[in-house]
C-alpha cells in the first residue's frame, strides 16, 4: 500500500531537520524496512512536510516501530523539530491524506 502524510516543522527548524535526515541511523533504516516499508520519501515546502510511504500495511508498520528503542530515540529527536509528534497509535494509522487523483502506470503493450 502507499500512504501520504502531512506534518509540519516548528518555525526555524528546517535546516536542523534536513541535517538530521542526512544521518538517519542505519539501525533505524533496517527497522523501518523490517517493519514492512519498501520506500519512504519526504518532501518539504517551507515548514510543510509531505511523506509518501510504500509499505505492506501502515498500521502494522506503526505497530512494529512504536516500541523499538531506536525509533523511540529518533522520535524524541524529531520532536525537537516537528510541530506535532508522529502518532504511532491505532488512530494514527488512519492519518493518511485522502487520494484525490492518481495517474496509474500505462498498460504494457501485449497485456
N, C-alpha and C positions, 0 to 999 in steps of 0.2 A: 504494500500500500504506500501511497505517497501522501504526506501531510504537510500543510503550510502553517506556520505560526508567525505571530507578530509580537515582538517585545520592544521595549523602549529603554534607552540608556538614560542615566542621570545626566543632567546638564554638565558638559565639560568632560565626560568620561570616554569620549570617542577614541582618543589616542591610546589610553591605557587598555581599553577593551581590545583594540586591534593588536596591541603588543602582546597581550595575554594569549590571543589566538594564534600568534606566530610560534608559540611554545606550548601547545596543548600536550600534556603528559602522554607518553606512549602507552602507559598503563590505562589511561582513560580512553584513548582511542581503541585499544584492544577490548575494553569492557563494553564500549558502545557497539562495536562490531559483534561481540559475543551475545549481546542482548538483542540482536536482530537487525540493526541498522546496516544498510549497504551503502548509503550515501547521505551526507548532511551538508548542505550549503547554507551559508548565512550572507545576506546582502545588507548593506547599511545605506540609508539615505538620511543624512543629518543624524538625529538621535533615534530614528526609527530602524528597527532590525526586522528582517524578514527571513525566516528559516524555511527550507524545504528539506524534508527528511523522507528517504525511501527506507521502509522497514517492513518486516513481516507483519507486525501488529503494534501500533503505537502504545496501546495500553500495556502490552507485555514488555515493550522496551522500557517504559517508565517504571513498571513494577520491578524489573530486574536491576535497574540502575539506582532506584530510590535509596537503598540501604548500603550500597557499596561505599566503603571509606574513600576511595579515590574520587568518586562522583560527589560525595558529600563535601570533601575538601574543595573541589572545583566550584561547586555551587556557593560555598562560603566566599570564595574569591570573586565569583561573578556577582554576588550580592553587593560588592563594593561599587559595581558599575551599572547595574540594572535598576530601573525604577520599580520593578516588581519581580519577585523571585519566580523562577520556573516552578510550576505546580506539578509535583510528582504524584499527587493523589489520584484517585479514580476520577474525580471531577476534572482534573487537569487533562485527562485523556480525551476529553471532549472539547478541548480548547482550540482545535484546528480551525483555520479560516475556511469558510464555505467556498466551494468551487462555483464560479460564475460562468466561466467558459474555458474550454480546453481544446487545443489543436492536437488531435491524436496523430500518430505517425501514419503516413500514407501507406496504403496497402502495397505489398511487394508484388511485382508482376508474376503471374502464374499461380498466385494463391487464391 
